[in-house]
Each structure stands twice: as structure tokens, then as C-alpha cells.
């Protein structure tokens, strides 16, 4: 049997194994963003858009939602594309529902017209911390019944904004 001796040094991995999954995830996300896979809908984040520049005549309920979210110091800028805003504008006003969610540790504000998919679009995020249901009710000026016992922070509030508008 013949053995081969070399002066080659063992391969040294320049990247610790702990960082490899994060690198792979970053490359994957970057490729999705470049391909447009994370641009809109399905609770994905998108770049903030100046809704006034979309040139869409929004229905009364959507205008109310955008106004409340834009006017709140507790929420980020509106995070939907003009295309998504056009889709939302076709929804029946009484079917539009807002709720909260959580993505990557950030509390989000979701909008949908489907009760089976309550977070169809992430429309904004909360910039401060607190109980999401309480923060959402504050944004829309709703009075929430005071709880007699301490509840978990996963309690979810569903808001039908068309019922909040005085006609």
C-alpha cells in the first residue's frame, strides 16, 4: 500500500459555521428582493410610498385608514405599493379589516378583506412598544374596555374601519 505525503495544509474555513446560515439567508432574501418576490402583498414588506403620488381616488374607508396611520406618531410610514393600494381600493369598504401581527420581532398593522387571511398586507408597523391591540385602538381613537385581569400580549384586536367613520 502506498501513502502519499503532501505539504498541503488542511483547509481552514474562513467563516465560522454559526455565521453561514445567516449569510445564506441574506443571499436568499437579497435575491428575492431583486426578483421582486418580497415587494408586496402576502404580508410582505415593501418600500414606503407617498400615497398622494399614486394618483388613486381612494374610497372613504381606505382614505380614513391612511389618514389615521399617517397622522400617528406611533406608526411608520405607509408600507404598500401603488399597485397594492389599487387592489385594496377595489375591496368592499365594509369588508376591510385591520389587525395586528408580528414579523421579525416587530409589531405590524395588517389590512385585509378576507377573514381567513387577516394579514393579507402589512400596511404599517408600530414604532414604539406596548400591547399591539391597545396601540391599534389608540391610533383609531377607540375606547377599549379595561381588562380586569392581566392578559397575554397575544390578544388580537380586529377593527372594521368603515364602522368608525361618521357618515
C-alpha positions, 0 to 999 in steps of 0.5 A: 500500500502506498501513502502519499505525503503532501505539504498541503495544509488542511483547509481552514474555513474562513467563516465560522459555521454559526455565521453561514446560515445567516449569510445564506439567508441574506443571499436568499432574501437579497435575491428575492428582493431583486426578483421582486418576490418580497415587494408586496402583498402576502404580508410582505414588506415593501418600500414606503410610498407617498400615497398622494403620488399614486394618483388613486381616488381612494374610497372613504374607508381606505382614505380614513385608514391612511389618514389615521396611520399617517397622522400617528406618531406611533406608526411608520410610514405607509408600507404598500405599493401603488399597485397594492393600494389599487387592489385594496381600493377595489375591496368592499369598504365594509369588508376591510379589516385591520389587525395586528401581527408580528414579523421579525420581532416587530409589531405590524398593522395588517389590512385585509378583506378576507377573514381567513387571511387577516394579514393579507398586507402589512400596511404599517408597523408600530414604532414604539412598544406596548400591547399591539391591540391597545396601540391599534385602538389608540391610533383609531381613537377607540375606547377599549374596555379595561381588562380586569385581569392581566392578559397575554400580549397575544390578544388580537384586536380586529377593527372594521374601519368603515364602522368608525367613520361618521357618515 
